[in-house]
Amino acid sequence: MISPVQNTVAVCVVLCVVACSRDRASQQEPKPAPTDNGLAQRFAGEVRKLDATLRVEVVDEREVRVYASGGSEKSSISYLDNLARICADDETVCDEGVQRFARTAVQMAHSTEASAPVDPTRVRAVLKDDAYIEHVNELMAEQMKDDAGPGAELAARRFVGDLWIVFVEDSPESMRMIRADDLEKMKLDDAGLEALAMKNMREAMPNVPFMKVEEIPDMWVVTAGDSYDAARLMLHEQWKPMLDIVDGSLIVAVPTRDFVPFTGTAFPEAVQLLRGYAAKASDEDAYGLSGKLYRWTVDGWVVYED
């Protein structure tokens, strides 16, 4: 969990580094690319570290199966072709990719469990990017073909830009993705599920906590630190107080799950710092989301193109 102090340091240091280093980036030598050998074992090890109750089977270098706890024979299948392409460029990016793919595999494994019905009081929504949705859809397609059967589709919809809303059951032990067959058991349609998630989130998160970054004019950062910093964009009305704080239109970056800085259009330099940082962090952070900027409007968020 990222503290407010860590968030502030990240803004002050990382944004400035991005701004100063963009012109030199093309001249830097890339790190040696890792080989394919051992990638599946690295992935399997990360899954076991995240949840020791799961059984992990390495089929070959490009396929890993993760079985739900309790002796279940249902598995989440992870194909590592996309991960291998990520790892072909940079070892640092590879590490973050392994972590991201492993977290998805753990969530997918829990979604295959023949568990109790979803607890309506624990329904929440999180933001994910296009790559995550594509990856999960591929995994679910394999499950439907294999043994999951109809109803394994992910309960999700596009939010704005390259961001998606994914509905989850958030318990103290794990976060389980909600599927179409869960909606049938809950006797909810898509609109009802979203209304329930937003109600629960508004009750649990009555406002958007934030603080000023003193070192950068008109720069602020969300300081919730509860893994729902980015998800708070869905609580549209809670951003109205920021309209009176920033100069110009409210512009937000959502580069990662835990790091949401914002500024106003009256300071083009701050906007450009956000744009550079968002592009970098969304690609490199283990919880990366979007490299775009978003503008608040009365009708909702829109992609900001200056």
Residue frames as qw, qx, qy, qz and C-alpha x, y, z in Angstrom:
[[0.000, 0.889, 0.459, 0.000, 0.00, 0.00, 0.00],
 [0.437, 0.374, -0.002, 0.818, 1.39, 3.41, -0.96],
 [0.276, -0.636, -0.455, 0.559, 1.40, 6.11, 1.69],
 [0.197, 0.959, 0.202, -0.033, 0.63, 9.80, 1.03],
 [0.289, -0.799, 0.387, 0.358, 4.31, 10.62, 1.59],
 [0.546, -0.078, 0.717, 0.426, 5.39, 8.01, -0.94],
 [0.428, 0.721, 0.524, 0.150, 2.85, 9.38, -3.41],
 [0.014, 0.983, -0.031, -0.181, 4.22, 12.90, -3.01],
 [0.417, -0.570, 0.578, 0.408, 7.81, 11.75, -3.41],
 [0.583, 0.253, 0.703, 0.319, 6.80, 9.82, -6.52],
 [0.326, 0.889, 0.318, 0.043, 5.24, 12.92, -8.06],
 [0.133, -0.938, 0.225, 0.229, 8.16, 15.19, -7.24],
 [0.424, -0.491, 0.678, 0.345, 10.90, 12.80, -8.28],
 [0.559, 0.212, 0.757, 0.262, 9.45, 10.64, -11.03],
 [0.392, 0.855, 0.337, -0.038, 7.66, 13.41, -12.94],
 [0.036, -0.911, 0.309, 0.271, 10.80, 15.52, -12.92],
 [0.480, -0.326, 0.743, 0.333, 12.95, 12.59, -14.01],
 [0.568, 0.497, 0.640, 0.145, 10.55, 11.86, -16.87],
 [0.263, 0.950, 0.116, -0.120, 10.60, 15.47, -18.02],
 [0.161, -0.822, 0.476, 0.268, 14.39, 15.66, -17.92],
 [0.457, -0.285, 0.806, 0.245, 15.10, 12.30, -19.48],
 [0.713, 0.531, 0.405, -0.217, 12.64, 12.15, -22.39],
 [0.443, 0.830, -0.280, -0.188, 15.11, 13.66, -24.81],
 [0.046, -0.599, 0.799, 0.023, 17.82, 11.19, -23.79],
 [0.796, -0.031, 0.520, -0.309, 15.63, 8.09, -23.80],
 [0.850, 0.512, -0.023, -0.121, 16.26, 7.19, -27.42],
 [0.354, 0.724, -0.570, 0.159, 20.01, 7.24, -26.84],
 [0.523, -0.474, 0.641, -0.301, 20.01, 4.76, -23.93],
 [0.337, 0.236, -0.891, -0.191, 21.04, 1.17, -24.51],
 [0.810, -0.294, -0.150, -0.485, 18.31, -1.36, -23.68],
 [0.520, -0.464, 0.689, -0.199, 18.99, -3.97, -21.03],
 [0.118, 0.210, -0.929, -0.282, 19.82, -7.45, -22.28],
 [0.735, -0.092, -0.204, -0.640, 16.68, -9.35, -23.18],
 [0.541, -0.283, 0.748, -0.258, 16.01, -12.42, -21.06],
 [0.218, 0.116, -0.887, -0.389, 15.71, -15.79, -22.71],
 [0.707, -0.234, -0.321, -0.584, 12.52, -17.84, -22.76],
 [0.628, -0.005, -0.748, 0.214, 14.14, -20.50, -20.60],
 [0.293, -0.196, -0.679, 0.644, 12.61, -20.54, -17.13],
 [0.236, -0.217, -0.078, -0.944, 9.82, -18.03, -17.79],
 [0.669, -0.358, -0.510, -0.406, 7.07, -20.51, -16.92],
 [0.649, -0.270, -0.579, 0.412, 8.82, -21.42, -13.67],
 [0.145, 0.049, -0.234, 0.960, 9.22, -17.75, -12.78],
 [0.453, -0.283, -0.274, -0.800, 5.51, -17.23, -13.44],
 [0.731, -0.325, -0.591, -0.103, 4.55, -20.32, -11.43],
 [0.507, -0.128, -0.520, 0.676, 6.73, -19.21, -8.53],
 [0.094, -0.147, 0.089, -0.981, 5.06, -15.79, -8.46],
 [0.624, -0.332, -0.427, -0.564, 1.60, -17.43, -8.41],
 [0.715, -0.281, -0.600, 0.225, 2.63, -19.63, -5.47],
 [0.305, -0.003, -0.373, 0.876, 4.01, -16.60, -3.64],
 [0.309, -0.238, -0.103, -0.915, 0.72, -14.74, -4.08],
 [0.787, -0.206, 0.112, -0.571, -1.44, -17.66, -2.93],
 [0.025, -0.394, 0.917, -0.066, 0.10, -20.79, -1.48],
 [0.623, 0.129, 0.642, -0.427, -3.29, -22.56, -1.40],
 [0.721, 0.560, -0.098, -0.397, -3.38, -22.89, -5.20],
 [0.780, -0.120, 0.547, 0.279, -1.91, -25.84, -7.08],
 [0.306, 0.798, -0.289, -0.431, 0.24, -24.80, -10.02],
 [0.830, 0.075, 0.506, 0.221, 1.16, -27.09, -12.93],
 [0.085, 0.675, -0.444, -0.583, 3.72, -26.07, -15.55],
 [0.871, 0.368, 0.303, -0.118, 2.58, -27.83, -18.72],
 [0.746, 0.285, 0.149, 0.583, 5.37, -26.42, -20.87],
 [0.388, -0.141, -0.066, 0.909, 7.28, -23.17, -21.31],
 [0.137, -0.167, -0.257, -0.942, 4.21, -21.37, -22.68],
 [0.606, -0.421, -0.428, -0.522, 1.34, -22.94, -20.70],
 [0.092, 0.113, -0.769, 0.622, 0.69, -23.00, -16.95],
 [0.505, -0.497, -0.580, -0.401, -2.45, -24.28, -15.21],
 [0.052, -0.239, 0.571, -0.784, -3.55, -22.94, -11.83],
 [0.448, -0.375, -0.790, -0.185, -6.03, -25.05, -9.87],
 [0.424, -0.643, 0.028, -0.637, -8.43, -23.66, -7.29],
 [0.092, -0.344, 0.800, -0.482, -7.95, -24.67, -3.68],
 [0.694, -0.032, 0.444, -0.566, -9.88, -27.49, -2.07],
 [0.486, -0.066, 0.855, 0.167, -8.81, -30.20, -4.49],
 [0.596, 0.646, 0.197, -0.434, -10.77, -28.78, -7.43],
 [0.649, 0.062, 0.586, 0.482, -9.93, -30.12, -10.89],
 [0.346, 0.888, 0.272, 0.133, -11.06, -26.88, -12.53],
 [0.607, -0.295, 0.098, 0.731, -8.11, -24.78, -13.61],
 [0.224, 0.926, -0.014, -0.305, -7.24, -21.36, -14.94],
 [0.822, 0.195, 0.266, 0.463, -5.04, -21.73, -18.00],
 [0.064, -0.896, 0.156, 0.412, -2.34, -19.11, -18.55],
 [0.795, 0.427, 0.190, 0.386, -0.72, -18.94, -21.97],
 [0.460, -0.699, 0.061, 0.544, 2.54, -17.03, -21.72],
 [0.596, 0.432, 0.357, 0.575, 3.06, -15.97, -25.34],
 [0.037, 0.917, 0.133, 0.375, 2.19, -12.33, -24.61],
 [0.589, -0.783, 0.161, 0.120, 4.33, -12.37, -21.47],
 [0.788, -0.076, 0.326, 0.516, 7.23, -13.77, -23.48],
 [0.410, 0.677, 0.247, 0.559, 6.93, -10.88, -25.93],
 [0.283, -0.943, 0.006, -0.176, 7.00, -8.41, -23.03],
 [0.730, -0.576, 0.279, 0.238, 10.09, -10.09, -21.62],
 [0.790, 0.354, 0.223, 0.449, 11.86, -9.96, -24.98],
 [0.246, 0.846, 0.024, 0.473, 12.71, -6.28, -24.48],
 [0.011, -0.639, 0.424, -0.642, 13.68, -5.50, -20.91],
 [0.458, -0.094, -0.833, 0.296, 14.29, -7.56, -17.77],
 [0.074, 0.089, 0.483, -0.868, 12.76, -4.90, -15.49],
 [0.573, 0.075, -0.166, -0.799, 9.58, -4.77, -17.54],
 [0.597, 0.020, -0.785, -0.161, 9.59, -8.57, -17.56],
 [0.184, -0.077, -0.794, 0.574, 9.54, -8.74, -13.76],
 [0.337, 0.177, 0.283, -0.880, 6.53, -6.42, -13.63],
 [0.613, 0.132, -0.485, -0.610, 4.82, -8.40, -16.39],
 [0.441, -0.024, -0.890, 0.116, 5.29, -11.66, -14.50],
 [0.033, 0.165, 0.650, -0.741, 3.74, -10.08, -11.40],
 [0.468, 0.198, -0.010, -0.861, 0.78, -8.73, -13.37],
 [0.621, 0.095, -0.661, -0.409, 0.08, -11.99, -15.21],
 [0.313, -0.039, -0.888, 0.335, 0.40, -13.93, -11.94],
 [0.230, 0.163, 0.484, -0.828, -2.15, -11.74, -10.16],
 [0.607, 0.176, -0.280, -0.722, -4.57, -12.28, -13.04],
 [0.541, 0.080, -0.830, -0.107, -4.03, -16.05, -12.84],
 [0.081, -0.089, -0.800, 0.588, -4.77, -16.05, -9.10],
 [0.422, 0.217, 0.221, -0.852, -7.99, -14.10, -9.62],
 [0.626, 0.189, -0.529, -0.541, -8.99, -16.40, -12.47],
 [0.365, 0.035, -0.918, 0.151, -8.33, -19.49, -10.35],
 [0.128, 0.185, 0.667, -0.710, -10.56, -18.19, -7.57],
 [0.519, 0.237, -0.082, -0.817, -13.28, -17.43, -10.13],
 [0.567, 0.116, -0.748, -0.324, -13.39, -21.15, -11.05],
 [0.003, 0.054, -0.873, 0.485, -14.09, -22.25, -7.49],
 [0.413, -0.488, -0.675, -0.369, -17.48, -23.76, -6.73],
 [0.181, -0.003, -0.539, 0.822, -17.82, -21.29, -3.91],
 [0.058, 0.613, 0.655, -0.437, -20.69, -19.68, -2.05],
 [0.288, 0.810, 0.409, 0.307, -22.74, -17.06, -3.89],
 [0.329, 0.395, -0.105, 0.851, -21.29, -13.59, -4.17],
 [0.261, -0.584, -0.540, 0.546, -21.79, -11.51, -1.03],
 [0.224, 0.820, 0.362, 0.384, -23.64, -8.38, -2.28],
 [0.336, -0.933, -0.019, 0.127, -22.09, -6.25, 0.46],
 [0.592, -0.478, 0.408, 0.504, -18.60, -7.00, -0.88],
 [0.618, 0.568, 0.415, 0.350, -19.28, -6.13, -4.52],
 [0.188, -0.749, 0.141, 0.619, -16.91, -3.44, -5.79],
 [0.709, 0.682, 0.125, 0.128, -15.56, -2.22, -9.13],
 [0.518, -0.551, 0.319, 0.571, -11.96, -1.72, -10.20],
 [0.479, 0.799, -0.175, -0.317, -10.35, -0.23, -13.29],
 [0.739, -0.146, 0.548, 0.362, -8.33, -2.35, -15.72],
 [0.124, 0.605, -0.402, -0.676, -6.73, -1.65, -19.08],
 [0.759, 0.415, -0.249, -0.436, -7.27, -3.07, -22.57],
 [0.386, 0.428, -0.816, 0.041, -4.39, -5.55, -22.23],
 [0.265, -0.111, 0.822, -0.492, -5.84, -7.00, -19.03],
 [0.705, 0.284, 0.278, -0.588, -9.29, -7.44, -20.56],
 [0.666, 0.487, -0.486, -0.290, -7.84, -9.07, -23.66],
 [0.179, 0.357, -0.892, 0.213, -5.77, -11.45, -21.55],
 [0.405, 0.022, 0.728, -0.554, -8.66, -12.42, -19.25],
 [0.741, 0.369, 0.022, -0.560, -11.04, -12.92, -22.18],
 [0.539, 0.441, -0.704, -0.139, -8.54, -15.30, -23.76],
 [0.015, -0.193, 0.906, -0.377, -8.30, -17.27, -20.52],
 [0.543, 0.181, 0.521, -0.633, -12.07, -17.38, -20.08],
 [0.699, 0.414, -0.325, -0.483, -12.55, -18.51, -23.67],
 [0.382, 0.314, -0.868, 0.055, -10.31, -21.47, -22.91],
 [0.235, -0.021, 0.792, -0.563, -12.24, -22.23, -19.73],
 [0.672, 0.293, 0.172, -0.658, -15.55, -22.18, -21.58],
 [0.668, 0.413, -0.546, -0.290, -14.11, -24.53, -24.18],
 [0.271, 0.280, -0.884, 0.261, -12.60, -26.76, -21.54],
 [0.349, -0.324, -0.864, 0.166, -14.75, -27.17, -18.45],
 [0.024, 0.163, 0.392, -0.905, -16.18, -23.88, -17.18],
 [0.152, 0.558, 0.809, 0.102, -19.19, -23.94, -19.46],
 [0.049, 0.692, 0.341, 0.634, -21.51, -21.07, -20.36],
 [0.434, -0.867, -0.223, -0.101, -21.60, -18.09, -18.08],
 [0.747, -0.312, -0.039, 0.586, -17.83, -17.71, -17.63],
 [0.345, 0.671, 0.143, 0.641, -17.80, -14.31, -19.33],
 [0.359, -0.144, -0.377, 0.842, -16.25, -11.52, -17.28],
 [0.047, -0.872, -0.485, 0.050, -18.67, -8.93, -15.88],
 [0.387, -0.392, 0.115, 0.827, -17.06, -5.78, -17.30],
 [0.406, 0.826, 0.371, 0.126, -17.69, -2.79, -19.53],
 [0.499, 0.319, 0.009, 0.806, -15.60, -0.05, -21.09],
 [0.266, -0.716, -0.377, 0.524, -15.36, 3.04, -18.91],
 [0.256, 0.947, -0.038, -0.189, -13.46, 5.67, -20.92],
 [0.150, 0.774, -0.601, -0.136, -10.44, 5.64, -23.21],
 [0.594, 0.261, -0.761, -0.015, -8.49, 2.45, -22.63],
 [0.163, -0.200, 0.750, -0.609, -9.98, 1.87, -19.18],
 [0.546, -0.255, -0.702, -0.380, -12.54, -0.81, -18.30],
 [0.541, -0.407, 0.396, -0.621, -14.77, -1.31, -15.27],
 [0.541, 0.047, -0.839, -0.020, -14.37, -4.83, -13.85],
 [0.649, -0.518, 0.056, -0.554, -16.74, -5.97, -11.12],
 [0.451, 0.245, -0.800, 0.310, -15.30, -7.95, -8.22],
 [0.728, -0.628, -0.237, -0.142, -16.11, -9.44, -4.84],
 [0.278, 0.618, -0.501, 0.538, -13.51, -7.96, -2.50],
 [0.822, -0.526, -0.211, -0.058, -12.97, -10.10, 0.58],
 [0.383, -0.839, 0.386, 0.031, -10.14, -9.88, 3.14],
 [0.756, -0.232, 0.565, 0.237, -8.51, -13.01, 1.69],
 [0.405, 0.056, 0.655, 0.636, -8.80, -12.40, -2.04],
 [0.367, 0.472, -0.014, -0.801, -10.46, -10.49, -4.85],
 [0.456, 0.216, 0.849, 0.158, -12.73, -12.61, -7.03],
 [0.153, 0.124, -0.410, -0.890, -13.85, -11.45, -10.45],
 [0.553, 0.328, 0.552, -0.530, -17.62, -11.56, -10.97],
 [0.093, -0.037, 0.821, 0.562, -18.86, -13.49, -13.99],
 [0.445, -0.107, -0.384, -0.802, -22.07, -13.63, -15.96],
 [0.591, -0.282, -0.748, -0.112, -23.26, -16.73, -14.13],
 [0.255, -0.204, -0.589, 0.739, -22.79, -14.91, -10.82],
 [0.257, 0.001, -0.041, -0.965, -25.26, -12.27, -12.00],
 [0.586, -0.204, -0.627, -0.472, -27.84, -14.97, -12.63],
 [0.529, -0.288, -0.730, 0.325, -27.42, -16.30, -9.09],
 [0.145, -0.220, -0.360, 0.895, -27.66, -12.76, -7.69],
 [0.200, 0.713, 0.671, 0.043, -30.73, -12.07, -9.85],
 [0.062, -0.779, 0.037, 0.623, -29.14, -8.89, -11.21],
 [0.693, 0.652, 0.184, 0.248, -28.64, -7.52, -14.69],
 [0.614, 0.252, -0.084, 0.743, -25.59, -5.48, -15.74],
 [0.080, -0.664, -0.019, -0.743, -27.14, -2.19, -14.65],
 [0.728, -0.633, -0.117, -0.235, -28.16, -3.62, -11.29],
 [0.864, -0.144, -0.142, 0.461, -24.66, -4.96, -10.67],
 [0.394, 0.400, -0.064, 0.825, -23.09, -1.59, -11.44],
 [0.358, -0.706, -0.076, -0.607, -25.58, 0.23, -9.22],
 [0.854, -0.498, -0.144, 0.035, -24.78, -2.17, -6.36],
 [0.758, 0.050, -0.114, 0.640, -21.02, -1.73, -6.80],
 [0.156, 0.541, -0.017, 0.826, -21.27, 2.07, -6.87],
 [0.583, -0.695, -0.132, -0.400, -23.53, 2.09, -3.79],
 [0.882, -0.365, -0.136, 0.266, -21.06, -0.05, -1.84],
 [0.615, 0.210, -0.061, 0.758, -18.12, 2.07, -2.93],
 [0.085, -0.677, -0.052, -0.729, -19.81, 5.36, -2.03],
 [0.724, -0.652, -0.109, -0.195, -20.56, 3.99, 1.42],
 [0.872, -0.259, -0.023, 0.414, -17.00, 2.72, 1.92],
 [0.492, 0.007, 0.144, 0.859, -15.33, 5.67, 0.18],
 [0.061, 0.835, 0.497, -0.228, -17.33, 8.82, 0.94],
 [0.141, 0.953, -0.118, -0.239, -14.77, 11.18, -0.60],
 [0.811, 0.431, -0.117, 0.378, -11.54, 11.40, -2.58],
 [0.526, -0.775, 0.073, 0.343, -8.68, 12.25, -0.20],
 [0.674, 0.570, 0.032, 0.469, -5.89, 14.28, -1.81],
 [0.481, -0.714, -0.011, 0.508, -2.98, 16.56, -1.02],
 [0.344, 0.927, -0.131, -0.079, -1.05, 19.36, -2.70],
 [0.841, 0.054, 0.051, 0.536, 2.35, 18.72, -4.21],
 [0.190, -0.903, -0.051, 0.382, 4.08, 21.87, -3.04],
 [0.447, -0.412, 0.477, 0.635, 7.06, 21.56, -5.36],
 [0.196, 0.208, 0.704, 0.650, 4.98, 21.65, -8.56],
 [0.276, 0.137, 0.101, -0.946, 2.47, 24.46, -9.31],
 [0.705, 0.131, -0.022, -0.696, -1.16, 23.33, -9.44],
 [0.558, 0.170, -0.805, -0.106, -0.28, 19.65, -8.92],
 [0.636, -0.334, 0.409, -0.563, -2.26, 17.42, -6.57],
 [0.378, 0.185, -0.901, -0.104, -2.38, 13.70, -5.86],
 [0.797, -0.364, -0.229, -0.423, -4.98, 11.26, -4.48],
 [0.050, 0.492, -0.758, 0.426, -3.86, 9.87, -1.13],
 [0.850, -0.253, -0.052, -0.459, -6.34, 7.08, -0.34],
 [0.051, 0.526, -0.837, 0.141, -3.70, 4.36, -0.34],
 [0.658, -0.038, 0.627, -0.415, -6.29, 1.58, -0.23],
 [0.317, -0.005, 0.854, 0.412, -5.78, 0.11, -3.74],
 [0.270, 0.699, 0.660, 0.050, -8.88, 2.03, -4.90],
 [0.142, -0.546, 0.074, 0.822, -7.21, 5.33, -5.81],
 [0.047, 0.082, -0.639, -0.764, -7.86, 4.86, -9.54],
 [0.077, -0.444, -0.884, -0.125, -11.26, 3.26, -8.96],
 [0.030, -0.602, -0.440, 0.665, -12.46, 6.50, -7.42],
 [0.060, 0.147, -0.427, -0.890, -12.75, 7.96, -10.94],
 [0.191, -0.366, -0.846, -0.337, -15.99, 5.98, -11.16],
 [0.204, -0.688, -0.578, 0.388, -17.40, 8.07, -8.29],
 [0.356, 0.528, 0.294, 0.712, -17.82, 11.01, -10.62],
 [0.236, -0.878, -0.234, -0.345, -19.59, 13.42, -8.27],
 [0.713, -0.612, -0.075, 0.334, -16.84, 13.12, -5.66],
 [0.603, 0.072, 0.172, 0.775, -14.47, 15.04, -7.96],
 [0.064, 0.871, 0.343, 0.347, -16.55, 18.23, -7.97],
 [0.449, -0.856, -0.017, 0.256, -14.60, 19.83, -5.07],
 [0.644, -0.197, 0.340, 0.657, -11.43, 19.66, -7.17],
 [0.358, 0.686, 0.420, 0.475, -12.99, 21.95, -9.76],
 [0.182, -0.970, -0.078, -0.138, -12.62, 24.85, -7.32],
 [0.674, -0.609, 0.255, 0.331, -9.00, 23.96, -6.51],
 [0.613, 0.025, 0.469, 0.635, -7.29, 23.58, -9.89],
 [0.159, 0.622, -0.103, -0.760, -6.95, 26.38, -12.42],
 [0.380, 0.301, -0.631, -0.606, -8.75, 25.61, -15.65],
 [0.873, -0.045, -0.276, -0.400, -10.37, 22.28, -16.47],
 [0.661, -0.484, 0.554, -0.148, -9.65, 19.34, -14.17],
 [0.691, 0.474, -0.531, -0.122, -7.15, 16.92, -15.77],
 [0.757, -0.440, 0.453, -0.169, -6.37, 13.53, -14.21],
 [0.433, 0.462, -0.764, -0.124, -3.74, 10.91, -14.99],
 [0.882, -0.247, 0.253, -0.311, -4.46, 7.26, -14.14],
 [0.402, 0.594, -0.693, -0.074, -1.10, 5.62, -14.85],
 [0.310, 0.096, -0.922, 0.214, -1.42, 3.01, -12.08],
 [0.494, -0.531, -0.676, -0.127, -3.92, 1.56, -9.66],
 [0.554, -0.596, -0.397, 0.424, -2.42, 3.39, -6.68],
 [0.350, -0.349, 0.069, 0.867, -1.21, 6.67, -8.13],
 [0.229, 0.736, 0.566, 0.292, -3.60, 9.35, -9.44],
 [0.256, -0.347, -0.072, 0.899, -2.16, 12.87, -9.82],
 [0.255, 0.761, 0.559, 0.209, -4.23, 15.74, -11.21],
 [0.264, -0.266, 0.040, 0.926, -3.85, 19.34, -12.32],
 [0.361, 0.756, 0.377, -0.395, -5.60, 22.08, -14.32],
 [0.666, 0.529, 0.341, 0.401, -5.34, 23.14, -17.95],
 [0.012, 0.999, -0.032, 0.035, -4.15, 26.64, -16.92],
 [0.356, -0.718, 0.573, 0.173, -0.68, 25.13, -16.34],
 [0.828, 0.465, -0.253, -0.185, 0.39, 23.47, -19.62],
 [0.235, 0.571, -0.758, 0.211, 3.76, 22.50, -18.13],
 [0.467, -0.200, 0.734, -0.451, 2.07, 20.49, -15.39],
 [0.852, 0.312, 0.153, -0.391, -0.21, 18.82, -17.94],
 [0.650, 0.581, -0.488, -0.038, 2.81, 17.80, -20.02],
 [0.078, -0.457, 0.820, -0.337, 4.55, 16.39, -16.95],
 [0.701, 0.026, 0.545, -0.460, 1.46, 14.30, -16.26],
 [0.826, 0.474, -0.111, -0.285, 1.33, 13.11, -19.86],
 [0.419, 0.593, -0.681, 0.099, 4.98, 12.05, -19.87],
 [0.261, -0.318, 0.808, -0.422, 4.71, 10.28, -16.54],
 [0.788, 0.149, 0.349, -0.484, 1.46, 8.51, -17.43],
 [0.768, 0.510, -0.340, -0.187, 2.95, 7.12, -20.63],
 [0.278, 0.514, -0.773, 0.250, 5.99, 5.82, -18.78],
 [0.341, -0.228, 0.745, -0.527, 4.41, 4.47, -15.60],
 [0.823, 0.177, 0.165, -0.514, 1.48, 2.76, -17.32],
 [0.770, 0.442, -0.454, -0.080, 3.94, 0.67, -19.32],
 [0.400, 0.432, -0.711, 0.384, 6.40, -0.09, -16.55],
 [0.381, -0.326, 0.569, -0.652, 4.46, -0.33, -13.29],
 [0.019, -0.045, -0.999, 0.023, 3.22, -3.73, -12.15],
 [0.184, 0.586, 0.709, -0.347, -0.22, -2.18, -11.62],
 [0.063, -0.185, 0.331, 0.923, -0.11, -0.04, -14.78],
 [0.399, 0.590, 0.628, -0.313, -3.37, 1.27, -16.26],
 [0.482, 0.792, 0.351, 0.130, -3.57, 4.11, -18.77],
 [0.516, -0.100, 0.140, 0.839, -1.10, 6.35, -20.56],
 [0.053, 0.633, 0.433, 0.639, -3.86, 8.81, -21.43],
 [0.014, -0.070, -0.414, 0.908, -5.08, 11.92, -19.61],
 [0.111, -0.572, -0.792, -0.183, -8.73, 12.46, -18.71],
 [0.059, -0.201, 0.076, -0.975, -10.83, 15.62, -18.32],
 [0.079, 0.407, 0.794, -0.445, -13.78, 15.96, -15.95],
 [0.220, -0.207, -0.369, -0.879, -17.07, 17.07, -17.54],
 [0.539, -0.092, 0.371, -0.750, -20.59, 17.22, -16.12],
 [0.879, 0.161, -0.164, -0.417, -21.46, 14.17, -18.21],
 [0.966, -0.168, 0.135, 0.141, -18.45, 12.11, -17.19],
 [0.438, -0.592, 0.462, 0.494, -14.75, 11.71, -17.92],
 [0.743, 0.667, 0.043, -0.028, -13.44, 12.17, -21.47],
 [0.793, -0.010, 0.132, 0.595, -10.01, 11.58, -22.98],
 [0.056, -0.926, 0.011, 0.372, -8.08, 14.86, -22.94],
 [0.711, 0.292, 0.278, 0.577, -6.21, 15.84, -26.09],
 [0.140, -0.830, -0.055, 0.538, -4.44, 19.18, -25.81]]
